[in-house]
Amino acid sequence: MKGKLDRRHHRSLTMLSLVLAGEAVFIPPFHPGRYFKSSLLSTFSIDEFQLGQLGAVYGVVAMACYFLGGPLADRFSPRKLVPASLLATGLGGLYMSTIPSFTGLYVVFGFFGASTIFAFWAPLIRATREWGGKDRQGRAFGILDSGRGLAAALLAAIAAYAFGMMVCGNALGDPAREATAMRMLLCSYAGCCFFAAVCVWFFVPDPKPVACRTADDGQTDRVGTLRCLMLLLRSPAVWLQAVVIIAAYSTFKMFDYYGLYSEDAYGLTRTESAKVVAYLSFLRVGAALAAGWVADRFLGVSPSIQLCFGLLIAAYAMFLFVPPNRELVWFMIANMVVSCAAFFALRGIYFALLEESGIPKELTGTAVGIICFVGFTPEIFMPLVTGWLIRDARSSGNVLTGYDQIFWILIVLSLLGLLAAAALRWLDSQRRSGEGP
């Protein structure tokens, strides 16, 4: 009995460490712009399009690192790769706290693109898939993203309160004081990375190394990296999963603009918008957990993903066809709740498609590298598109036109994601019946 409890305790600490790492590494590059966008823009003297350019730089570097880092995760322990990534990202956050020039921001966001992805993302997904086993993939990835959401929401709520106090509540206050608050915020975010690195080092075990199996007799082929890559590139399931993630991640990137949208469309103050976005972040906890549970126990992963995309289409249509005004703040918040719950649920379960699609565990890192190389391209184009549309509409005197164009784009992408999930569901049924690939 004691040994069983010890194993459960160790498994809990392992997942907790993965959760902390999974959110901490993305805090320095994303949290300031997500929760404090207006203050970030004024502190660094940049506009929405320039911030979009920084996101694109991050995305370009990250895309290459997804692809290159995938095979790395199949050969080295997450216990070594993940802490190194966290330490590097924390150092980047400390540099950002010095409030560098726009050129310096270009450099640090490119650095973040490498430090948060190359030796981090595929190892994290590999460790989570191994933790979940064969029958609890939805719950494993649901717990990971739910825990990340809880960590993000708690940090955002605390940061929003502290930041508001430092800049005198709802008033803009002294710009120098706002810059000081931003520096302190960035230093705190770097500290989160360092703490998570320690947790992973002590509580995540070293798995046995695995190699690609491609031989007909099932023997291990230790020199078959290219063969493994070609095997996955020929799989339609890999490409359909990439489409699902393109659509889902594009909708999630809109979350970065919910605070600014609430200011432009509904007249909220900077502090009010920061609090709204921080509170919405708590939805990620319940949505990801619920999605994993529903996917494992009732609907399956692909049908659950279809349902989420359907909700997103409905929510964005409501944003488009209901004219915003201050008296309808409640409607804005309700619609944001629906859309946030949907894309947080998607984030919680779309990697569970790896098991449902029958991708071998020993190819997890390489498969994740390919899927993310394509699927996370919204890191490049969404910041540029959204930043450009909003800036162009603002300069023309009607900023809401830019948001409407973005909502139309997201409706189309959500429809594509729904169709890709339906195709994956069909492929899975064919594979299980022995008729498919």
N, C-alpha and C positions, 0 to 999 in steps of 0.2 A: 504493500500500500504506500509506504513512504517513497519507494522508488518511483511509483506511478505519479505521485504528487510532485516529486522533484522534476520529473520529465515535463509535466504540465507547467510547472513554474518556469522551467527553462524555456519552453516553447512560448510562453507569454512574454518573457523578457526579450526573446528573439524578435517577436512581432512588434513589440513596443519600440525596440531599437530601430527596426526597419521603418516604422511609422515616423519616428522622430527624424530619421535621416531623410526619408522621402519628402518631407515638407521643408526641413531646415535648409537643404541645399538650394531650394528655389526662392527662399525668402529675400536675400539681397537683390537679385535681379528683378523680381516681380512684385513684391509686396509694396514698396514705395509707390510705384505707378498704379497699382491696383486699388489701394486704399487711401492714398494721399496724392492723387494725380495733380490736382491744382497746386498744392504746395510744392510738389516736386518740380513742376514746370516753372514756377516763379523762383524757386531757390536756385535752379541751374540755368535760369534765363533761356529756356527753350520753349517751343510750341508743340502742339499735338503731332504735327507731321515729323518734326525732329525726333520726338519720342518714338514715333513709328519707325523712323530710320534706325534708331538704336535697337528696337525690337527685331528689325530685319537683319541687322548685323549679327545679333545673337542667333537668329534663326538659321542664317547661312552656315555659320560655324557649327551649330548644333546638328544640322542635317548631315554634314560630313562625319561628325563624331558619332552619330547614331550608327551609321553604316560601318565605320572603322572599329567602333567599340564593341559591336555585337559578338564577333568571334572571340574577342578578348575575354568576355564574360564566360565563355564555355571552357576556358583554359586556366583561369585564375580565380582565387577565392574572393567572394564579395566582402569578406571580412578585411581584406587588404585593400581592395580597390575603392570601396565606398568611403572609408575614413580619409584616404588621400584626397579624394574629390572634395569632401567637406572642408578639410583644412585649406585647400587651395581657394575654394569659394569664399570662405571666411576672410582670407587675406585680401581677396578682391573687394569685399564689402568694406574693409577698413580703408582701402585706397579710395573708394567711392565717397567715404565720409569726409575726405579732405575737400570735397566740392571741386573736382577738376574741371577743366575746360571741356567744351563739346568734343574736341579731339580726344581728350583723356577718357571721356565717356564712351566714345567709339571703341577705344582700346579695351576698356574694362568690360564692356558688354560682349565683345568678341571673346575675351578671356572667359567670361561666364559661360558662353556657349560651349567652350571646351571643358571647363571644370565641372559643370553640372551634368554633362552627358557622357563624354568619352569613356570614363572608367566608373560611371555611376549608374546610368539608367538601366542598361541591360543586366548588370549584376543584381540590381534591386528587383527587377522582374523575375530573374532566375531564382533568387532566394525566396521570393513570395510564392512562386509556382511550386517549388520543392516543399515549402511549408504547408501548402494546401493539400498535397496529395492528389489522388485521382478524382475523388468525389466531392471535394469542397473548394473547387476553384473559385466559384462565385463568391463564397464567403471569405476566402483568403484575400482576394483582390478587393472585395467590399470592405473588409476590415482595414486593409492598407489605406484605401482612399478615404474611408470614413475617419480613420485616426488622423490622417493628414489634414482632413477638413477640420476636425476638432482642434488640432494644434494651431492651424491657421486662424480659425475663428477666435480662439482665446487670445492669441497674440495680437490679432487685429483689434479686438475689443479693448484690450489693455492699452495698446499703442494709440488707438483713437482717443481714449480718455486722457492719457498722459499728454499726447500731442496737443489736444484741445486746451488743456490746462496751461501748457507752455506758451501757446500762442493766444492766450487770453480768451478762451471760450469761442464764441461765434465771431468775434472780431478778427480781422486780418492781423492787427497788431503791427509791431515793428518788423520789417523784412529781415533785419539782422537776427531778431529773436526767432523768427520762423526758420532761418537757415541753421541756427544753433540747435533747434529742436530736430531738424532733419539730420544733422550730424550725429546727435545722440541716438536717434532711431537707427541709423545705419550701423553704428558701433554695436548696438544691442543685437541687431540681426546677425552680425558677424559672430558674436558670442554664442548665439544659438547653434551655428554651424560647428563651432569648436566642441560644444557640449555633446552634440549628436555624434561626432566622430569618436569621442571617448566611449559612448554607449555601445556603438557598433563593434568597436575593437574588443570590448570585454564580453559582450553578450551574444554576438552572432557567431555560430560555429563555423569551422572550416569544413566545407563539404568535400567529398572525394572528387577529384577531377574526372570529368567525362570527356569522351572523344566522339567524333562523328561515326555513326554506324551506317555504312552504305553497302557493304559486301552482301552478296546473296546468301551466304551462310550465316549471316548475323554477327560475324566477328568484327571486332573493333578495328577501324581503319584510322590510324593516327596521322596519316598524311593526306587525308581527303578533304581538306578545307574547301578547295575549289569545287569538288564534287558535291559537297554539302550545299554550297551556295547555289549551284545550278539546280540541284534537287528542289530547293525552296523557290527559286525564281520561276520554276515551271508549275508551281502549285497555284491554282486559281484562288484557293482559300486565302493565301497570303495577300494577294492583291485586293481581294474583297475586304479583308480586315483593314487594309490600308485605307480604302475608301470610307469605311465606317469611321475610322479615327480622324480622317480629314474633316468629315462632316461634324463629328462630335467636338473635335478640338476647335473648329472654327466658331461653333456656338459658345464654347467656353471662353474663347478670347473676347467675346462681347462683354463678358462680366467685367473686364478691365475698364469698360466705358459706362457701366451702369451708374457710377457715381457722377460722372460728368453729364450724362444724360439727364439724371434727376435734377441737376442744377440748371441745365439749359432748357429743359422741357417743362419742369414743374416748379422751378424757382427755389429749390432748396439751397441752403448755405453750404459752404465747404465742410463745415463741421457736421452738419446734418447729413450730408451725402456720405461722408466717411462712416458715420454711425450706421446708416442704412445698409451700406455694403458690408460692413463688419458683421451686422446681425444676420444678413442674408447668408454669410459664409457658414453659419451654424447649420444650415440646411444640408450642407455637404455630408455632415456626420450621419444623419438619419437616412438621407437619400441613398448613399452608397451602401450602407448596411442593409437597408430594405431591399435594394435592387439585387444584392448578392443572395439574400435569403430567398426572395421570390424566384430568382433564376435557378437556384439549386433545388428548391422544393416544389415549384409549381410550373412556371412557364417554360423554363429553359433560357439560355443566354440570348440567342438570336431573337426569339419573340419578345423578350423584355426590352431589347434594344429597339425593336420596331415600335413598341409602345411609347418609349421615350421620345423618339423622333416625331411621332404623331402629336404628342403634347407640345413639343417645340414649335411645330408648324402652326398649331392653334394659337400659342402664346404670341408669336411674332405677328400673326395676322391681327390680333387684338391691338398690339402696339401700333400697327399701321392704320387701322380704321377707326380708332377711338381718339379724337382730338385731345391733346393733353392740356390741362390747366390746373392751377393750384388746388382747386376744390376736389380734384380727382387723384390726389396723392395716394389715397387708399387703394384706388384701382391700379395705379402704377406698382405699388408694393405687392399687391395680390398677384399681378401678372408676372412680376419679377420672381415671386415665390415659385410659381408654376414652372417657369423656364429654368430657374436655378435648380430646382429639384430634378428636372429632367436631365440637364447636362451634367449635374453632379452624379446622378445615377449612371449615366453612360460612362463617365470616367471610372466609376467603381467597378464596372464589369466588362468593359470592352477587351481587356487582356485575357479574360476568362475564355474568350473565343479560341485561344491557343489550344486548350485541351479539347474543346468541342470540335475543333477542326482536325484533330488527330495529328498535330505536329509533334514529333518525338521530343521527349524532354531534353535529350542530349543536343538538340538543335535549337533550344530555347533562345540562347543569346543571339545566334546568327539570325533566327527568324525575327526576333524583336528588332534587330538592327535594320533589316530590310523593311519591315512594316513601319517602323518609326521614321526611317529615312524618307519614305513617301508620305506617311500619315501625318507627320508633324510639320509638313510644309506650311500650314497656317501660321507657324512662328515667323515665317518670312513674309507672306503676302497679306495676312490679316492686319498687322500693325500699319503697313503701308497703305492698304486700301481704306481702312477705317480712319486713319489719321488724315489722309488726303481728302476723303469725302467730307469729313467734318470741318477741316480747315477751309476747303473751297466753299462749302455752304455757309460757313460763318462769315467769310469775306464778302459773299453775295448778299448778306443781310437776312438770311433765313436758314439758320443752322439746323432746324428740324428736317429740312429736305435731305441733308446728309444722313441723318439717322434713318429716315424712311428708306433710302437706297440700301443702307446696310441691312435692314430688316428683310428686304426683298431678297438680297443675296443669301441670307441665312435660311430663308424659307426654301430656296432652291437646293442649297446644300443639304438641308435636313431631309428633303425628299430623296436625294441621291443616297444618303445614308440609310434611309428606310428600305430602299430597293436593294442595296448591297446586303443588308442584314437578311432580307427575305431570300436572296440568292444563297447566302451561307447556310441558311436553314435547310434549303433544298439540297445542297451539296452534302450536308451532314446526314440527312435522311437517306440519300443515295449511298453514302459510304457505309452506313450502318446496315443497309440491306444487301451490301456487297455488289451493288450495281455501279457505284460511282468510282472516282479515281482513288 
